[in-house]
Amino acid sequence: MRVAIVTESFLPHMNGVTGSVLQILRHLEQRGHQAHVVAPAAVGVPEQVDGAPIEAIPSLGLPGYPDVRVGTSGAQRIASSLRRFAPDVLHLASPFALGWRGVLAAERLDVASVAAYQTDVAAYTERYRMAATTGIAQTHIARLHRRATMTLAPSADAAQQLAALGVDRVRRWGRGVDAERFQPTRRDPALRATWGADVVIGYVGRLAPEKQVEDLVVLRDIPGARLVIVGDGPSRAQLETVLPDALFLGHLDGDALAAAIASFDLFVHPGESETFGQTLQEAHASGVPVIATGRGGPLDLVRMGIDGWLYRPGDLDDLRARVADLAGDTRKRRAFGEAGRDAVQSRSWTGVCDRLLEYFDEAQALHHADSRARARRRVRPEPPAPVTDGKWHRYVALGDSLTEGLCDPAPDGTLRGWADRLALLLAARGDLHYANLAVRSQRVHDVAGVQLTRALELRPDLVSILIGANDLVKRRVDVSALAAELEVAVRRLRAIGADVLLVTPFLPGRRAAWIYTRRFSAYATALTGIAARTGAMLIDTDLHPQLAEHPNWGEDLVHLSSRGHRFLAYRAGELLGVPDADALGALDAALHEHEPLGVGAWWRRHALPWVWRRLHGRVAGDGRTAKHDDYVRLGGSSAPRSAFVG
């Protein structure tokens, strides 16, 4: 097997991500597989590790944390590197910035990708007091992992986080532990003597805000105990002030690290954003009991009252009580330590990496299945009343205000919208009968009800559905129920031989929209499943992030502008096989400019009327009917072209 690895972090910077990649490379070489690594360039990065060449790409140091490098090369550069190697599968190690470009490159090369979720970036943004970017981070994580063929979650809690973001195809894959290096026999009495304490409370990890090491201040003054901290990072100077009695050993690795951990009497880890917790495993392998916060990865690694304690997140009194309990009871510490040592014996890196190879095989099988499904959707199945010339003749659009065409006026004042524009593209290939049943403010039950009923009467051979946004912004929403209702509608349309084009709802790139990102992501994932089960075609708008850009949104800031409608129409045209749709879209964009609306006009024309309707229990679509409740003919002399062009 040929395995390419794109990693956010690599040597010489040593952390959990780097450690995992090194173990994978060693295992691939031992099993006779070939590997290739793409990693951020840094002083001291090796040219080769365990037979695998390392391609170092340009990078920048993270502000305030220069040892952490962020790769800056684009997807094209990474795709070129991967193309030369010709991998069977791409492994994305803790993907975020470089990993995003890696997953794009995998798609260009038609290669399966496996994304290992290892860093809770969204939680980090909060710890670094960048809460305003948390929604962006979550949206990016969801988009990236949904785009990968498969995602690996290190713990049950991490898997739940991903599920909440709408990520599917999640498999559990933890981390191995080097039980030969980390073991009780490494305990060093001489080293302990230099620490000068009867009971050593140890911490190992990065000294950074997300690790919450400052919480250990509550452990001061525990009789006969001393806090020993191994690690380095941007918070070290501050922590030395907050914890003046603690002993800071700096960064340790190899045998020195193993000796330090084995010489602890108990191990504490207060970080609440750990997706796994590798140092906890290493402490257990060393025969040292663990006290950690009851959140994230530690939930899977620490067994309460057997090999350690989990304290209530944020409850520092509980943390102190748990530590004091073990600090004052030698027999309990020994029993917990032995239990921890026994627990990790089955978690060797060999076993963990063998499991990873099985996931690589599964990802390739899933990727091939996805490719076949896409091919089937491109080649339309035979309907009961077959279309012999391979073209659609009866197209019906279902949806809400986006499909009705709000903020996309025609020269005569009527509304166009992306579906009208798509109809004109399709009509260029021959006569097309087109109906648009969309009405503003409609929801899923409207599409699955009155709109579906009328669509079935019209006997279309192509139906587009863009619906759900009005449901997803409600105070409460059941995404699964919405998807189930929509799937019934799709199946009924497929049963009459109609092709169905599903479009996932989307949000503008505005801060106020971030609170809905999880819902929209979960719903989009559900639509992906509907498409796979029913043979419907799908435009996943998450794969077109430029749609969220401000110029693509209209004067009311909640509907697409003419530019946005054009963009979506051409993306649909590409999917439906309209010749040169991409080139036509680029030309169309160059010929138009969007004129923004002033803030005052926005309040007067859109915000205040919306508030008035809500206060009176009304919606904008009350009393409105579909603009094309029956077919209009396009492509012939009778086509009302002014309503569509421009």
Secondary structure in CASP SS format (residue, H / E / C, confidence):
PFRMAT SS
TARGET T0000
AUTHOR 0000-0000-0000
METHOD secondary structure of the structure
MODEL  1
M C 1.00
R E 1.00
V E 1.00
A E 1.00
I E 1.00
V E 1.00
T E 1.00
E C 1.00
S C 1.00
F C 1.00
L C 1.00
P C 1.00
H C 1.00
M C 1.00
N C 1.00
G H 1.00
V H 1.00
T H 1.00
G H 1.00
S H 1.00
V H 1.00
L H 1.00
Q H 1.00
I H 1.00
L H 1.00
R H 1.00
H H 1.00
L H 1.00
E H 1.00
Q H 1.00
R C 1.00
G C 1.00
H C 1.00
Q E 1.00
A E 1.00
H E 1.00
V E 1.00
V E 1.00
A E 1.00
P E 1.00
A C 1.00
A C 1.00
V C 1.00
G C 1.00
V C 1.00
P C 1.00
E C 1.00
Q E 1.00
V E 1.00
D C 1.00
G C 1.00
A E 1.00
P E 1.00
I E 1.00
E E 1.00
A E 1.00
I E 1.00
P C 1.00
S E 1.00
L E 1.00
G E 1.00
L E 1.00
P C 1.00
G C 1.00
Y E 1.00
P E 1.00
D E 1.00
V E 1.00
R E 1.00
V E 1.00
G E 1.00
T C 1.00
S C 1.00
G C 1.00
A H 1.00
Q H 1.00
R H 1.00
I H 1.00
A H 1.00
S H 1.00
S H 1.00
L H 1.00
R H 1.00
R H 1.00
F H 1.00
A C 1.00
P C 1.00
D C 1.00
V E 1.00
L E 1.00
H E 1.00
L E 1.00
A E 1.00
S C 1.00
P C 1.00
F C 1.00
A H 1.00
L H 1.00
G H 1.00
W H 1.00
R H 1.00
G H 1.00
V H 1.00
L H 1.00
A H 1.00
A H 1.00
E H 1.00
R H 1.00
L H 1.00
D C 1.00
V C 1.00
A E 1.00
S E 1.00
V E 1.00
A E 1.00
A E 1.00
Y C 1.00
Q C 1.00
T C 1.00
D C 1.00
V H 1.00
A H 1.00
A H 1.00
Y H 1.00
T H 1.00
E H 1.00
R H 1.00
Y C 1.00
R C 1.00
M C 1.00
A H 1.00
A H 1.00
T H 1.00
T H 1.00
G H 1.00
I H 1.00
A H 1.00
Q H 1.00
T H 1.00
H H 1.00
I H 1.00
A H 1.00
R H 1.00
L H 1.00
H H 1.00
R H 1.00
R H 1.00
A C 1.00
T C 1.00
M E 1.00
T E 1.00
L E 1.00
A E 1.00
P C 1.00
S C 1.00
A H 1.00
D H 1.00
A H 1.00
A H 1.00
Q H 1.00
Q H 1.00
L H 1.00
A H 1.00
A H 1.00
L C 1.00
G C 1.00
V C 1.00
D C 1.00
R C 1.00
V E 1.00
R E 1.00
R E 1.00
W C 1.00
G C 1.00
R C 1.00
G C 1.00
V C 1.00
D C 1.00
A C 1.00
E C 1.00
R C 1.00
F C 1.00
Q C 1.00
P H 1.00
T H 1.00
R H 1.00
R C 1.00
D C 1.00
P H 1.00
A H 1.00
L H 1.00
R H 1.00
A H 1.00
T H 1.00
W H 1.00
G C 1.00
A C 1.00
D C 1.00
V E 1.00
V E 1.00
I E 1.00
G E 1.00
Y E 1.00
V E 1.00
G C 1.00
R C 1.00
L C 1.00
A C 1.00
P H 1.00
E H 1.00
K H 1.00
Q C 1.00
V H 1.00
E H 1.00
D H 1.00
L H 1.00
V H 1.00
V H 1.00
L H 1.00
R C 1.00
D C 1.00
I C 1.00
P C 1.00
G C 1.00
A E 1.00
R E 1.00
L E 1.00
V E 1.00
I E 1.00
V E 1.00
G C 1.00
D C 1.00
G C 1.00
P C 1.00
S C 1.00
R H 1.00
A H 1.00
Q H 1.00
L H 1.00
E H 1.00
T H 1.00
V H 1.00
L C 1.00
P C 1.00
D C 1.00
A C 1.00
L E 1.00
F E 1.00
L E 1.00
G E 1.00
H C 1.00
L C 1.00
D C 1.00
G H 1.00
D H 1.00
A H 1.00
L H 1.00
A H 1.00
A H 1.00
A H 1.00
I H 1.00
A H 1.00
S C 1.00
F C 1.00
D C 1.00
L E 1.00
F E 1.00
V E 1.00
H E 1.00
P C 1.00
G C 1.00
E C 1.00
S C 1.00
E C 1.00
T C 1.00
F C 1.00
G C 1.00
Q H 1.00
T H 1.00
L H 1.00
Q H 1.00
E H 1.00
A H 1.00
H H 1.00
A H 1.00
S C 1.00
G C 1.00
V C 1.00
P C 1.00
V E 1.00
I E 1.00
A E 1.00
T E 1.00
G C 1.00
R C 1.00
G C 1.00
G C 1.00
P H 1.00
L H 1.00
D H 1.00
L H 1.00
V C 1.00
R C 1.00
M E 1.00
G C 1.00
I C 1.00
D C 1.00
G E 1.00
W E 1.00
L E 1.00
Y E 1.00
R C 1.00
P C 1.00
G C 1.00
D C 1.00
L H 1.00
D H 1.00
D H 1.00
L H 1.00
R H 1.00
A H 1.00
R H 1.00
V H 1.00
A H 1.00
D H 1.00
L H 1.00
A H 1.00
G C 1.00
D C 1.00
T H 1.00
R H 1.00
K H 1.00
R H 1.00
R H 1.00
A H 1.00
F H 1.00
G H 1.00
E H 1.00
A H 1.00
G H 1.00
R H 1.00
D H 1.00
A H 1.00
V H 1.00
Q H 1.00
S H 1.00
R C 1.00
S C 1.00
W H 1.00
T H 1.00
G H 1.00
V H 1.00
C H 1.00
D H 1.00
R H 1.00
L H 1.00
L H 1.00
E H 1.00
Y H 1.00
F H 1.00
D H 1.00
E H 1.00
A H 1.00
Q H 1.00
A H 1.00
L H 1.00
H H 1.00
H H 1.00
A H 1.00
D H 1.00
S H 1.00
R H 1.00
A H 1.00
R H 1.00
A H 1.00
R H 1.00
R H 1.00
R H 1.00
V C 1.00
R C 1.00
P C 1.00
E C 1.00
P C 1.00
P C 1.00
A C 1.00
P C 1.00
V C 1.00
T C 1.00
D C 1.00
G C 1.00
K C 1.00
W C 1.00
H C 1.00
R E 1.00
Y E 1.00
V E 1.00
A E 1.00
L E 1.00
G E 1.00
D C 1.00
S H 1.00
L H 1.00
T H 1.00
E H 1.00
G C 1.00
L C 1.00
C C 1.00
D C 1.00
P E 1.00
A C 1.00
P C 1.00
D C 1.00
G C 1.00
T C 1.00
L E 1.00
R C 1.00
G C 1.00
W H 1.00
A H 1.00
D H 1.00
R H 1.00
L H 1.00
A H 1.00
L H 1.00
L H 1.00
L H 1.00
A H 1.00
A C 1.00
R C 1.00
G C 1.00
D C 1.00
L E 1.00
H E 1.00
Y E 1.00
A E 1.00
N E 1.00
L C 1.00
A C 1.00
V C 1.00
R C 1.00
S C 1.00
Q C 1.00
R C 1.00
V H 1.00
H H 1.00
D H 1.00
V H 1.00
A H 1.00
G H 1.00
V H 1.00
Q H 1.00
L H 1.00
T H 1.00
R H 1.00
A H 1.00
L H 1.00
E H 1.00
L H 1.00
R C 1.00
P C 1.00
D C 1.00
L E 1.00
V E 1.00
S E 1.00
I E 1.00
L E 1.00
I C 1.00
G C 1.00
A H 1.00
N H 1.00
D H 1.00
L H 1.00
V C 1.00
K C 1.00
R C 1.00
R C 1.00
V C 1.00
D C 1.00
V H 1.00
S H 1.00
A H 1.00
L H 1.00
A H 1.00
A H 1.00
E H 1.00
L H 1.00
E H 1.00
V H 1.00
A H 1.00
V H 1.00
R H 1.00
R H 1.00
L H 1.00
R H 1.00
A H 1.00
I C 1.00
G C 1.00
A C 1.00
D E 1.00
V E 1.00
L E 1.00
L E 1.00
V E 1.00
T C 1.00
P C 1.00
F C 1.00
L C 1.00
P C 1.00
G C 1.00
R C 1.00
R H 1.00
A H 1.00
A H 1.00
W H 1.00
I H 1.00
Y H 1.00
T H 1.00
R H 1.00
R H 1.00
F H 1.00
S H 1.00
A H 1.00
Y H 1.00
A H 1.00
T H 1.00
A H 1.00
L H 1.00
T H 1.00
G H 1.00
I H 1.00
A H 1.00
A H 1.00
R H 1.00
T H 1.00
G C 1.00
A C 1.00
M E 1.00
L E 1.00
I E 1.00
D C 1.00
T H 1.00
D H 1.00
L H 1.00
H C 1.00
P H 1.00
Q H 1.00
L H 1.00
A H 1.00
E C 1.00
H H 1.00
P H 1.00
N H 1.00
W E 1.00
G C 1.00
E C 1.00
D C 1.00
L C 1.00
V C 1.00
H C 1.00
L E 1.00
S C 1.00
S H 1.00
R H 1.00
G H 1.00
H H 1.00
R H 1.00
F H 1.00
L H 1.00
A H 1.00
Y H 1.00
R H 1.00
A H 1.00
G H 1.00
E H 1.00
L H 1.00
L C 1.00
G C 1.00
V C 1.00
P C 1.00
D C 1.00
A H 1.00
D H 1.00
A H 1.00
L H 1.00
G H 1.00
A H 1.00
L H 1.00
D H 1.00
A H 1.00
A H 1.00
L C 1.00
H C 1.00
E C 1.00
H C 1.00
E C 1.00
P C 1.00
L C 1.00
G C 1.00
V H 1.00
G H 1.00
A H 1.00
W H 1.00
W H 1.00
R H 1.00
R H 1.00
H H 1.00
A H 1.00
L H 1.00
P H 1.00
W H 1.00
V H 1.00
W H 1.00
R H 1.00
R H 1.00
L H 1.00
H C 1.00
G C 1.00
R C 1.00
V C 1.00
A C 1.00
G C 1.00
D C 1.00
G C 1.00
R C 1.00
T C 1.00
A C 1.00
K C 1.00
H E 1.00
D E 1.00
D E 1.00
Y E 1.00
V E 1.00
R E 1.00
L E 1.00
G C 1.00
G C 1.00
S C 1.00
S C 1.00
A C 1.00
P C 1.00
R H 1.00
S H 1.00
A H 1.00
F C 1.00
V C 1.00
G C 1.00
END
